[in-house]
């Protein structure tokens, strides 16, 4: 099945035309057989009735050419020859209707010979046609006296003419119908393909020319609606960014004020808890704002060394005393947003450290993709819940203990960042216990 609109329309019309022509061919063959049967029985019945009247009047029976009728004592029809039962049945019914009593009716198809003397009365063109696809139908009718009336007439058993005529009609129909249909389909599908490409490449905030309206009016209306929708979506996202910026600014100001006031608390334990709570609120605010702004990042994509980027993130964790191991990897130049990718990788490593205490990071490269693996030996995740942890504000550990997780945004933010870069994140349980988080990026 073709995938394009014009191809599917052309295929469906072609099938419909083929089915219609097949039905037409069947009906034409039936009409041809019926006409041939009528042409065979009509003259025979007339000649037999005339011969019967001549015999009753004591006159001579006979004639020249193809319609010559003879009165013979026995039937010349060979038992093993080619018979036409339909002609025999039709003749019996017609003779009975005419009131002529007959006995047996036999038929036989014989080939026509070029030296047949009866061909002298036929035109040369018809002679060639008879020799090519015609035959001689010999009919023998038994009279009540036991004698037989025998006559011959041309018989066509070649239907190639009607076949080729219908084939020519089908070809003409295909040309007349399918060519304009393909043109109309391409006229419709070309602007639709442009619209689909514009929808796939739509990036909020990125400058883009409106899709040119083309094709029939219905397609033009769809393109105009898409252009208007793109403007509305862009305006809504810009308004959302302004609102998020205002929220971030308004919330950070009182948090900073609280941080200053905390320093005046005399109890060291209470002051440390308050400072930790304020720091967690700041991290939560950063995660929420980052997650909401994905898709309209201010950082442009740049060429970076992926191995060096991963090594730098791992080194940051080593410097603060965490056990994170990185297997050295050759240089890999990739185009991405380095700040966001560091954030995604950092979230995965932090999540692994919370549950396992130690992390192994490595890079696997293939011809078409690069994978960053973050592995741990923690408790793992039930197989049926591997997809749930990527949902925002979802935690498998329901106690809300701050030592075992945050608010459930780390993995959601990491997956959103990686998908924005054209990749994906998958989780899988390790053999022997633990979890493997795999970031896959197309090269």
Secondary structure, DSSP 8 states (H G I E B T S, - for coil): --SSHHHHHHHHHHHHHHHHHHHHHHHHHHHHHHHHHHHHHHHHHHHHHHHHHHHHHT-----SGGG-EEEESS----TTSB--HHHHHHHHHHHHHHT--EEEEEEEEE---TT-GGGGGS-HHHHHHHHHHEEEEEEEEEETTS-EEEEEEEEE---HHHHHHHHHHHHHHHHHHHHHHHHHHHHHHHHHHHHHHHHHT--TTS--------SSHHHHHHHHHHHHHHHHHHHHHHHHHHHHHHHHHHHHHHHHHHHHHHTT-S-HHHHHHHHHHHHHHHHHHHHHHHHHHTTS-SS--EEEEHHHHHHHHHHHHHHTT-EEEE------EEEE-HHHHHHHHHHHHHHHHHHHSEEEEEEEE-SSEEEEEEEE-S----GGGTTGGGSTT--SSTT--GGG--SS-HHHHHHHHHHHTT-EEEEEE-TTS-EEEEEEEE-
